[in-house]
């Protein structure tokens, strides 16, 4: 199951791993992030898993700091959000890396279980711990 959005990204359920993966590219908009969050939680409820993998390798930026802050606030409004364990694979671009570090700090300060990783396998291993 893959769903494309206005921001070039896809959200899929990795059956063999029990993980919901979203692949991002470009620079996200707050609207596209909200759609993605809703889709991730729809799949999470359907599959009874709250392991999220965000592949941000193709991001050229993470959006504005306000967007990253707002995204963390969106999580607070979803009752199951405290069940989420989210691994994020860092982007290649320096700007994207800095934006994702800000996102990690913002979400972790709110009590969410989010970590950044340099490669896919390390991220998956952490999710499966």
C-alpha positions as CSV (number, residue, x, y, z in Angstrom):
1,X,0.0,0.0,0.0
2,X,1.6,3.3,-1.1
3,X,-0.1,6.7,-1.2
4,X,1.5,9.7,-3.0
5,X,0.9,13.2,-1.8
6,X,1.4,16.7,-3.1
7,X,4.8,16.7,-1.5
8,X,6.6,13.8,-3.2
9,X,6.4,11.2,-0.5
10,X,4.9,7.8,0.0
11,X,3.6,6.0,3.1
12,X,3.7,2.2,3.1
13,X,3.3,-0.7,5.6
14,X,6.3,-3.0,5.6
15,X,4.5,-6.3,6.4
16,X,7.7,-8.3,7.0
17,X,8.9,-5.8,9.6
18,X,5.7,-4.5,11.0
19,X,6.8,-1.0,10.4
20,X,5.1,2.0,8.8
21,X,7.5,3.8,6.5
22,X,7.3,7.2,4.9
23,X,9.7,8.3,2.3
24,X,10.0,12.1,2.0
25,X,11.7,14.3,-0.6
26,X,12.0,18.0,-1.5
27,X,10.9,20.5,1.2
28,X,7.7,19.6,3.0
29,X,4.7,21.8,3.6
30,X,2.8,21.8,6.8
31,X,-0.3,20.6,4.9
32,X,1.5,17.7,3.4
33,X,3.0,16.7,6.8
34,X,-0.5,16.8,8.3
35,X,-1.8,14.5,5.6
36,X,1.1,12.2,6.1
37,X,0.6,12.1,9.9
38,X,-3.1,11.2,9.4
39,X,-2.2,8.4,7.0
40,X,0.5,7.0,9.3
41,X,-2.0,6.8,12.2
42,X,-4.7,5.3,10.0
43,X,-2.4,2.5,9.0
44,X,-1.1,2.2,12.6
45,X,-4.6,1.6,13.9
46,X,-5.4,-0.8,11.1
47,X,-2.2,-2.8,11.6
48,X,-1.9,-2.4,15.4
49,X,1.7,-1.1,15.2
50,X,3.2,2.2,16.1
51,X,6.7,1.7,14.7
52,X,7.3,4.6,12.3
53,X,10.3,4.9,9.9
54,X,10.9,8.2,8.3
55,X,13.2,8.0,5.3
56,X,14.4,11.7,4.9
57,X,17.4,11.0,2.7
58,X,15.9,12.9,-0.2
59,X,14.8,15.9,1.8
60,X,16.4,19.2,0.8
61,X,15.1,20.9,3.9
62,X,12.7,20.2,6.7
63,X,10.4,23.2,6.3
64,X,10.4,26.2,8.6
65,X,11.1,25.9,12.4
66,X,7.5,26.9,12.9
67,X,6.3,24.0,10.7
68,X,8.5,21.5,12.7
69,X,7.1,22.9,15.9
70,X,3.6,22.7,14.6
71,X,4.1,19.1,13.5
72,X,5.1,18.2,17.0
73,X,2.0,19.9,18.3
74,X,-0.1,17.8,15.9
75,X,1.2,14.7,17.5
76,X,-0.1,15.9,20.9
77,X,-3.6,16.0,19.6
78,X,-3.6,12.3,18.6
79,X,-4.3,10.0,21.5
80,X,-2.1,7.1,20.3
81,X,0.9,9.4,19.6
82,X,2.5,8.4,22.9
83,X,2.7,4.8,21.6
84,X,4.8,5.8,18.6
85,X,8.5,4.9,18.3
86,X,9.8,6.9,15.3
87,X,13.2,6.4,13.7
88,X,14.2,9.0,11.2
89,X,16.9,8.4,8.6
90,X,18.8,11.7,8.1
91,X,18.8,13.6,4.8
92,X,21.9,14.0,2.7
93,X,21.7,17.9,2.6
94,X,23.2,19.8,5.5
95,X,20.1,22.1,5.7
96,X,17.9,19.0,5.9
97,X,20.0,17.6,8.7
98,X,19.8,20.7,10.8
99,X,16.0,20.9,10.3
100,X,15.6,17.2,11.4
101,X,17.8,17.8,14.5
102,X,15.4,20.6,15.4
103,X,12.4,18.3,14.8
104,X,14.0,15.6,17.0
105,X,14.7,18.1,19.8
106,X,11.2,19.5,19.6
107,X,9.4,16.1,19.7
108,X,11.7,14.7,22.4
109,X,11.1,17.8,24.6
110,X,7.4,17.0,24.3
111,X,8.0,13.4,25.5
112,X,7.9,11.5,22.2
113,X,10.2,8.6,21.4
114,X,12.0,9.9,18.3
115,X,15.6,9.3,17.2
116,X,17.7,10.2,14.2
117,X,19.9,7.8,12.4
118,X,22.5,7.9,9.6
119,X,21.4,4.6,7.9
120,X,18.4,2.5,7.4
121,X,19.5,-0.7,9.0
122,X,20.5,1.0,12.3
123,X,17.1,2.8,12.4
124,X,15.2,-0.5,11.8
125,X,17.3,-2.3,14.4
126,X,16.4,0.4,17.0
127,X,12.7,0.2,16.1
128,X,12.7,-3.6,16.6
129,X,14.4,-3.4,20.0
